[in-house]
Amino acid sequence: LRLRSSDRNTAGIVGAGGAAYGRAARRGVVAFDAIDDARFGHADEFRCVDLRARRLFVRRTRLLCRKCGAGLGFGYDDRGQDGARPPRYDIKIRALQPLAADDDHHHHGDAAAPPTSDA
């Protein structure tokens, strides 16, 4: 997957007291602003959403392991006509495992962002 810590979406960690980050963690995902799209299989989905979410329809792309087809997360491109909102990607935490810098042999669970903290 070759995800990088520098591509993580950290806005929810600092803004709004970390509420968005907490929701994402409870859902078991890590948010990214960018991914190497070529490393994922894709399956487009279209679904209806609760009116309280202020959206009637959501388009999302299920991100899949290219080798085994396992679901790794979702990509959302809600730019609309004005293009103001960048795409975002929610990757399942359980799909993330650190990858040694010299290791190019991996399956869907072996290619994630390097650890983000020294703790």
MILUM-167148 format. One record per atom (N, C-alpha, C, CB): residue number from 1; x, y, z. Coordinates in pm, whole numbers. Glycine has a CB too. Layout:
BEGIN
 pos   east  north     up
 NUM      X      Y      Z
...
***
This chain:
BEGIN
 pos   east  north     up
   1     82   -120      0
   1      0      0      0
   1     85    125      0
   1    -93      0    119
   2    199    117     61
   2    294    229     63
   2    233    359    113
   2    351    250    -74
   3    162    353    223
   3    105    474    283
   3    212    544    365
   3    -19    439    372
   4    208    677    366
   4    308    754    439
   4    241    835    550
   4    385    848    344
   5    310    844    662
   5    259    924    774
   5    234   1067    733
   5    356    919    892
   6    317   1120    644
   6    301   1259    602
   6    172   1282    523
   6    420   1301    517
   7    110   1175    473
   7    -16   1187    399
   7   -139   1167    487
   7    -19   1088    286
   8   -118   1144    618
   8   -232   1127    708
   8   -308   1257    721
   8   -186   1078    845
   9   -438   1247    733
   9   -523   1363    756
   9   -528   1383    907
   9   -668   1344    695
  10   -456   1485    955
  10   -448   1509   1098
  10   -534   1627   1143
  10   -304   1534   1137
  11   -615   1683   1054
  11   -697   1799   1090
  11   -788   1768   1208
  11   -781   1843    970
  12   -844   1648   1214
  12   -934   1612   1323
  12   -864   1592   1456
  12  -1007   1488   1287
  13   -732   1576   1453
  13   -658   1556   1577
  13   -649   1688   1653
  13   -517   1501   1549
  14   -625   1796   1581
  14   -607   1926   1644
  14   -737   2005   1648
  14   -500   2006   1572
  15   -808   2008   1537
  15   -932   2086   1530
  15  -1046   2021   1605
  15   -972   2106   1386
  16  -1134   2101   1657
  16  -1255   2057   1727
  16  -1224   1963   1843
  16  -1350   1988   1629
  17  -1110   1984   1906
  17  -1076   1904   2023
  17  -1052   1758   1993
  17  -1183   1915   2124
  18  -1023   1725   1869
  18   -994   1587   1833
  18  -1117   1500   1816
  18   -907   1526   1934
  19  -1236   1560   1809
  19  -1360   1482   1800
  19  -1364   1394   1675
  19  -1480   1575   1800
  20  -1327   1449   1560
  20  -1330   1371   1436
  20  -1230   1256   1443
  20  -1299   1461   1315
  21  -1114   1281   1500
  21  -1013   1178   1513
  21  -1064   1065   1603
  21   -882   1237   1569
  22  -1130   1101   1712
  22  -1185   1002   1803
  22  -1290    916   1736
  22  -1244   1069   1925
  23  -1377    978   1656
  23  -1479    902   1582
  23  -1413    805   1485
  23  -1574    996   1506
  24  -1311    851   1413
  24  -1241    764   1318
  24  -1175    647   1389
  24  -1136    845   1239
  25  -1112    674   1502
  25  -1046    567   1578
  25  -1149    465   1628
  25   -968    625   1697
  26  -1265    511   1672
  26  -1370    418   1717
  26  -1421    334   1601
  26  -1486    495   1782
  27  -1420    390   1480
  27  -1462    315   1362
  27  -1351    223   1313
  27  -1503    411   1250
  28  -1231    237   1369
  28  -1120    150   1331
  28  -1052    190   1203
  28  -1168     11   1319
  29  -1046    321   1174
  29   -982    367   1050
  29   -883    479   1079
  29  -1087    414    950
  30   -788    496    987
  30   -695    607    988
  30   -721    685    860
  30   -544    559    999
  31   -736    817    870
  31   -766    900    754
  31   -638    947    686
  31   -851   1021    796
  32   -640    942    552
  32   -529    989    470
  32   -581   1088    368
  32   -456    871    401
  33   -497   1188    333
  33   -530   1283    227
  33   -488   1231     91
  33   -464   1418    254
  34   -389   1141     88
  34   -337   1090    -39
  34   -293    945    -20
  34   -219   1176    -90
  35   -309    866   -126
  35   -262    728   -127
  35   -204    700   -265
  35   -378    627    -92
  36   -130    591   -278
  36    -83    546   -409
  36   -195    460   -465
  36     55    466   -400
  37   -281    523   -542
  37   -403    459   -593
  37   -375    331   -673
  37   -479    556   -680
  38   -261    323   -737
  38   -228    207   -820
  38   -208     81   -737
  38   -104    235   -902
  39   -189     95   -608
  39   -164    -21   -522
  39   -293    -84   -468
  39    -76     19   -406
  40   -408    -30   -505
  40   -536    -80   -457
  40   -623   -126   -573
  40   -609     28   -376
  41   -706   -228   -549
  41   -815   -257   -638
  41   -929   -164   -600
  41   -858   -408   -630
  42  -1026   -143   -689
  42  -1134    -48   -662
  42  -1270   -108   -695
  42  -1113     81   -742
  43  -1369    -76   -615
  43  -1509   -112   -642
  43  -1593      9   -602
  43  -1553   -242   -563
  44  -1654     75   -700
  44  -1735    194   -672
  44  -1868    155   -609
  44  -1759    274   -800
  45  -1913    236   -514
  45  -2040    214   -445
  45  -2118    344   -442
  45  -2018    160   -301
  46  -2248    331   -436
  46  -2337    446   -428
  46  -2444    409   -327
  46  -2400    484   -569
  47  -2462    492   -223
  47  -2560    455   -120
  47  -2631    578    -66
  47  -2492    381     -6
  48  -2747    554     -8
  48  -2824    660     57
  48  -2775    675    200
  48  -2977    629     52
  49  -2782    797    250
  49  -2733    827    385
  49  -2843    897    463
  49  -2605    914    380
  50  -2837    884    593
  50  -2930    948    686
  50  -2938   1098    660
  50  -2887    921    831
  51  -3056   1153    666
  51  -3075   1296    643
  51  -3000   1382    744
  51  -3222   1330    648
  52  -2979   1331    866
  52  -2905   1408    965
  52  -2762   1435    922
  52  -2905   1336   1099
  53  -2710   1353    831
  53  -2574   1372    779
  53  -2571   1483    673
  53  -2520   1240    720
  54  -2687   1536    640
  54  -2703   1645    542
  54  -2659   1607    402
  54  -2625   1764    588
  55  -2661   1479    374
  55  -2635   1430    239
  55  -2736   1321    211
  55  -2488   1378    223
  56  -2788   1322     92
  56  -2881   1215     56
  56  -2808   1096     -3
  56  -2984   1267    -41
  57  -2704   1122    -79
  57  -2632   1014   -146
  57  -2482   1031   -126
  57  -2667   1010   -296
  58  -2414    921   -112
  58  -2269    924    -97
  58  -2208    828   -198
  58  -2227    886     49
  59  -2109    878   -268
  59  -2031    791   -356
  59  -1901    760   -285
  59  -2006    857   -497
  60  -1866    635   -285
  60  -1740    597   -225
  60  -1681    482   -305
  60  -1758    556    -76
  61  -1552    466   -292
  61  -1482    359   -360
  61  -1424    266   -255
  61  -1370    414   -455
  62  -1461    141   -263
  62  -1405     41   -171
  62  -1264     10   -220
  62  -1495    -91   -166
  63  -1166     24   -131
  63  -1027     -4   -164
  63   -996   -148   -127
  63   -931     94    -89
  64   -945   -223   -224
  64   -925   -367   -208
  64   -778   -405   -226
  64  -1010   -443   -308
  65   -738   -514   -161
  65   -606   -571   -181
  65   -601   -625   -323
  65   -575   -683    -75
  66   -498   -590   -398
  66   -485   -639   -536
  66   -457   -789   -541
  66   -374   -563   -607
  67   -401   -846   -435
  67   -367   -988   -438
  67   -482  -1077   -396
  67   -249  -1014   -348
  68   -550  -1043   -285
  68   -652  -1134   -233
  68   -793  -1076   -234
  68   -616  -1172    -92
  69   -808   -947   -266
  69   -941   -887   -274
  69   -999   -843   -140
  69  -1033   -981   -337
  70   -922   -852    -32
  70   -971   -811    100
  70   -999   -662    102
  70   -869   -848    210
  71  -1107   -623    172
  71  -1140   -481    186
  71  -1043   -413    281
  71  -1284   -464    235
  72   -980   -304    235
  72   -881   -233    316
  72   -929    -98    364
  72   -754   -215    238
  73  -1038    -49    307
  73  -1089     82    346
  73  -1174    142    236
  73   -974    176    381
  74  -1192    275    243
  74  -1276    345    146
  74  -1212    476    104
  74  -1415    370    204
  75  -1239    514    -20
  75  -1200    645    -70
  75  -1326    725    -97
  75  -1112    633   -199
  76  -1324    853    -63
  76  -1439    941    -83
  76  -1393   1061   -165
  76  -1500    987     53
  77  -1466   1090   -271
  77  -1435   1208   -352
  77  -1560   1292   -359
  77  -1384   1169   -497
  78  -1575   1382   -262
  78  -1696   1464   -248
  78  -1675   1605   -303
  78  -1738   1472   -102
  79  -1590   1619   -400
  79  -1556   1752   -450
  79  -1675   1829   -502
  79  -1454   1741   -557
  80  -1768   1761   -564
  80  -1881   1831   -622
  80  -1836   1914   -741
  80  -1949   1920   -518
  81  -1920   2005   -783
  81  -1890   2084   -902
  81  -1787   2192   -875
  81  -2016   2146   -955
  82  -1778   2242   -752
  82  -1684   2350   -724
  82  -1542   2300   -700
  82  -1730   2429   -603
  83  -1524   2170   -678
  83  -1391   2112   -659
  83  -1322   2158   -532
  83  -1306   2145   -774
  84  -1398   2212   -436
  84  -1338   2270   -316
  84  -1290   2166   -215
  84  -1438   2361   -250
  85  -1350   2051   -213
  85  -1316   1952   -111
  85  -1224   1844   -170
  85  -1445   1888    -53
  86  -1107   1824   -114
  86  -1016   1722   -168
  86  -1064   1581   -135
  86   -873   1743   -113
  87  -1021   1482   -212
  87  -1057   1345   -179
  87   -999   1305    -44
  87  -1009   1247   -289
  88  -1061   1207     21
  88  -1009   1156    147
  88  -1019   1003    145
  88  -1087   1216    270
  89   -935    943    226
  89   -925    797    227
  89   -925    749    371
  89   -798    749    153
  90  -1012    654    403
  90  -1017    592    535
  90   -966    449    521
  90  -1163    596    596
  91   -851    421    582
  91   -790    289    574
  91   -808    219    708
  91   -638    298    536
  92   -850     93    704
  92   -873     17    827
  92   -743      2    905
  92   -933   -121    795
  93   -751     31   1034
  93   -633     21   1119
  93   -576   -120   1116
  93   -668     61   1264
  94   -660   -220   1115
  94   -609   -358   1118
  94   -537   -397    989
  94   -723   -455   1144
  95   -554   -318    881
  95   -483   -345    756
  95   -344   -282    756
  95   -563   -293    638
  96   -315   -199    855
  96   -188   -128    859
  96    -85   -203    942
  96   -208     12    916
  97     29   -226    883
  97    142   -284    953
  97    267   -215    902
  97    150   -440    933
  98    357   -176    990
  98    480   -111    943
  98    557   -202    848
  98    569    -73   1063
  99    621   -141    751
  99    699   -213    651
  99    842   -165    660
  99    641   -192    508
 100    935   -256    671
 100   1076   -218    673
 100   1111   -150    542
 100   1168   -342    697
 101   1198    -52    546
 101   1232     27    428
 101   1284    -57    313
 101   1335    132    465
 102   1353   -166    341
 102   1411   -247    233
 102   1324   -367    196
 102   1548   -295    273
 103   1206   -379    251
 103   1119   -493    227
 103   1014   -459    122
 103   1051   -538    356
 104   1024   -520      4
 104    926   -496   -102
 104    828   -610   -116
 104    997   -472   -234
 105    842   -716    -36
 105    752   -831    -45
 105    646   -816     62
 105    829   -966    -30
 106    522   -796     19
 106    415   -775    117
 106    281   -821     62
 106    409   -629    158
 107    187   -840    152
 107     48   -862    115
 107    -31   -748    173
 107     -5  -1002    165
 108   -164   -754    168
 108   -245   -637    205
 108   -221   -586    345
 108   -389   -670    191
 109   -177   -666    438
 109   -156   -616    573
 109    -16   -567    599
 109   -189   -722    669
 110     73   -577    503
 110    214   -547    528
 110    264   -421    461
 110    297   -661    484
 111    185   -320    450
 111    236   -202    382
 111    164    -79    432
 111    220   -215    231
 112    215    -21    534
 112    146     93    591
 112    241    205    621
 112     73     53    717
 113    183    307    677
 113    262    421    719
 113    359    378    828
 113    172    536    769
 114    478    433    827
 114    568    403    938
 114    509    455   1067
 114    708    464    913
 115    552    404   1181
 115    497    451   1308
 115    504    603   1316
 115    571    388   1427
 116    399    664   1372
 116    391    809   1375
 116    437    870   1505
 116    252    852   1347
 117    464    788   1604
 117    510    844   1731
 117    629    766   1780
 117    396    843   1836
 118    705    828   1868
 118    822    761   1924
 118    787    682   2050
 118    930    862   1955
 119    663    694   2094
 119    622    626   2217
 119    589    482   2191
 119    502    696   2279
***
